[in-house]
Amino acid sequence: MTSIQHTGLGYEYIRDRAGGDDVTVYVHQLVALLRDDVDPSQVFAPDHEVHHVDHIPWHNTPQNLELRESREHRVGHLSGEVSA
């Protein structure tokens, strides 16, 4: 069974529980793949994260998403440079 759900913070994700597997993919990760400047292998890599430029977690357009290194992304959020 496949379903689209939302986290408590508003991030949309697709969850599939077919065949005994439980796979979750965030919509913003899939949309980021549409950007020409994004390396698809990095979108799902643990050392990279897809960031919402306008800080709205359900605004999943290619223009509103950018790929950042995980550490840089987290430090930006903690320092206030990048809000929620």
N, C-alpha and C positions, 0 to 999 in steps of 0.2 A: 504494500500500500504506500503510495506517494502522497505527500501533503505539503502545502506551503504554510509555514507558521511564523510567528514573531517572537523574539525574545522579549523580556521585560523592558529592555531599553529601546525596542522598536526595530531591531535588525531583522530583516526577512531571511528565512532560510527554507530550503527544501529538504525534506527528510524522506528517505525511502527505506522501508523495512521488508523488502522482498527477499525471498530465498534465505531467510535467517540472518541476513546482513542488516546492519543499522547504519546507514550512510547519511551524513548531513553535509550540505554545501550551502554557503551563504550566497544570496542573490548578488550582493555587491562583488563577490569574487567572480561570478560568472560574467557579469556586465563588464568588469575590468578587462576581461579577455578580448573585448571588442576594441580596445585602444591599440593603436599601432605602436605606441612607445612602451608597451608592457610585454615583458618576456613571460609567456604562459607558464614556463617551468617555475617561475618565482611566485606566482599568485598563490600556490598551495604549499610553498616551501615554508618551513618553520621559522626561517630567519627574515621573512618579509610579511607585511600586512597591507591590506587595501584600506586606504584612508578616505573618508568622506570630507572633501574640501570645505563644504559649508556646515559640517558637523551635524547634519540631519541624517540619521541612520537609515531612513526609508527613502531618501532621495538617491536612487540608484541609476544615475545616468552616467555614461562614459566621461562626460565633461566634469562631473563632480567627484570623480574617483582618481586616486593616484596611488602608486605603489611606493611604499616606504620600507626601509629596513626596520625590523621589529624593535630594536633598541631605540633607534631615533624616534619612532612613532610613540613608544611608551614614555620616553623622556619628555617629548613634546607635550603629551597629555599631563604628565606630573608637574611640569614647570608652568603650565597654564598657557603655553604657546599654542597648543592645540586643545580646544575644549572638547567636551564629551563627544 
